[in-house]
Amino acid sequence: MGNVNKSDEMFKTFVAQVAGQATAIFLQAKAEKQEITQQAFEVHDDLRLEIEDYEQNLRQIEVRYNQLIEKHSQEILRLDAEAKKYKKFWHDTLKANKELTKERNDLLDRLSLDDLADEIMGPPKGGKK
């Protein structure tokens, strides 16, 4: 019976060692899981803060962009109006130039050098014209 008791004792010791090792492994895994979970929460918080910063920067950029668009839109409208004014001025000037040129050419067509010579010097001698 001594062998049975010794065998039982060895078995109980073995089971206790395995149970102790399993418990140690379980507790180590649990601690690692808690550490990983804590790190994940920290990363999550850091990322959330970073996203909030980006969102705030984006809002500031949108405000400034809209200000620039408004400012430059007014300048573009002003330049368009100025260009339209000068375009009308040049159009009117060209139109007046064409009218004056036509009037001048009509006047020149009515007056010929021969007619002026006849008027100033009289008709040519000999009746040839």
DAVEN-V757630 format. One record per backbone hydrogen bond with DSSP energy under -1.0 kcal/mol. CO is the residue of the C=O (numbers start at 0). NH is the residue of the N-H. If there is no record, write none. Layout:
BEGIN
CO:NH
CO:NH
END
This chain:
BEGIN
0:4
1:5
2:6
3:7
4:8
5:9
6:10
7:11
8:12
9:13
10:14
11:15
12:16
13:17
14:18
15:19
16:20
17:21
18:22
19:23
20:24
21:25
22:26
23:27
24:28
25:29
26:30
27:31
28:32
29:33
30:34
31:35
32:36
33:37
34:38
35:39
36:40
37:41
38:42
39:43
40:44
41:45
42:46
43:47
44:48
45:49
46:50
47:51
48:52
49:53
50:54
51:55
52:56
53:57
54:58
55:59
56:60
57:61
58:62
59:63
60:64
61:65
62:66
63:67
64:68
65:69
66:70
67:71
68:72
69:73
70:74
71:75
72:76
73:77
74:78
75:79
76:80
77:81
78:82
79:83
80:84
81:85
82:86
83:87
84:88
85:89
86:90
87:91
88:92
89:93
90:94
91:95
92:96
93:97
94:98
95:99
96:100
97:101
98:102
99:103
100:104
101:105
102:106
103:107
104:108
105:109
106:110
111:115
112:116
113:117
114:118
115:119
116:120
117:121
123:126
END
